[in-house]
Amino acid sequence: MRRFWAAIALITTAALGSGCQPQVTVCPAIAMAPVVSLTVAAEYAPMVKTVHLKACQDGKCREADLELRPGSASIPVTCVPEPGAACSAVSSPDGTSYGFLNMGTLTASPINAEVTGSDASGGTLPARTLDFTPKSAKPWGEQCQTVITASLLLDANGLRQA
């Protein structure tokens, strides 16, 4: 019986001791690209031939004709959730198009963006401007790095933050 209570005491002491250890959190060693992303809405994308984006932040401006690529959405594949089972998704075109403007450095400071371009018939798209503040988040917890994203959406009604 003595051994039983000694074993209980040892297990309890080990459990209490492990609860007092500092928690180690591993932060991912990845960085977000310093870009302003632009998505052209699905209903507007067929009307857009080219897009030129100019973005100014902290007194520095960058601009370029964006290489527009077809957008897609992730569609979950039906699966039976079981312990240890993995589910997946497939990519499906969604009618949008998107492009990126490399800013070199992206901060949480406000950005002034201007979008111009041409339409599918060779005409000029209306110039659209927007002052916005990039979004900051800590997706891996307070102890990890801040992620800053600057995303825009262009549609027939104008330009807005995504």
Secondary structure as the mmCIF struct_conf table of DSSP 4:
data_model
#
loop_
_struct_conf.conf_type_id
_struct_conf.id
_struct_conf.beg_label_comp_id
_struct_conf.beg_label_asym_id
_struct_conf.beg_label_seq_id
_struct_conf.end_label_comp_id
_struct_conf.end_label_asym_id
_struct_conf.end_label_seq_id
HELX_RH_AL_P HELX_RH_AL_P1 ARG A 2 GLY A 19
TURN_TY1_P TURN_TY1_P1 CYS A 20 CYS A 20
BEND BEND1 GLN A 21 GLN A 21
HELX_LH_PP_P HELX_LH_PP_P1 PRO A 22 VAL A 24
HELX_LH_PP_P HELX_LH_PP_P2 VAL A 26 PRO A 28
STRN STRN1 VAL A 35 VAL A 40
TURN_TY1_P TURN_TY1_P2 ALA A 42 TYR A 44
HELX_RH_3T_P HELX_RH_3T_P1 ALA A 45 MET A 47
STRN STRN2 VAL A 48 GLN A 57
TURN_TY1_P TURN_TY1_P3 ASP A 58 GLY A 59
STRN STRN3 LYS A 60 ASP A 65
STRN STRN4 ARG A 69 PRO A 76
HELX_LH_PP_P HELX_LH_PP_P3 VAL A 77 THR A 78
TURN_TY1_P TURN_TY1_P4 PRO A 83 GLY A 84
STRN STRN5 ALA A 89 ASN A 102
BEND BEND2 GLY A 104 THR A 105
BEND BEND3 ALA A 108 SER A 109
STRN STRN6 ILE A 111 ASP A 119
TURN_TY1_P TURN_TY1_P5 ALA A 120 SER A 121
BEND BEND4 GLY A 122 GLY A 122
STRN STRN7 THR A 124 THR A 124
HELX_LH_PP_P HELX_LH_PP_P4 LEU A 125 ALA A 127
STRN STRN8 ARG A 128 PHE A 132
STRN STRN9 LYS A 135 ALA A 137
TURN_TY1_P TURN_TY1_P6 PRO A 139 TRP A 140
TURN_TY1_P TURN_TY1_P7 GLU A 142 GLN A 143
BEND BEND5 CYS A 144 CYS A 144
HELX_LH_PP_P HELX_LH_PP_P5 GLN A 145 THR A 146
STRN STRN10 VAL A 147 ASP A 155
TURN_TY1_P TURN_TY1_P8 ALA A 156 ASN A 157
STRN STRN11 GLY A 158 GLN A 161
#
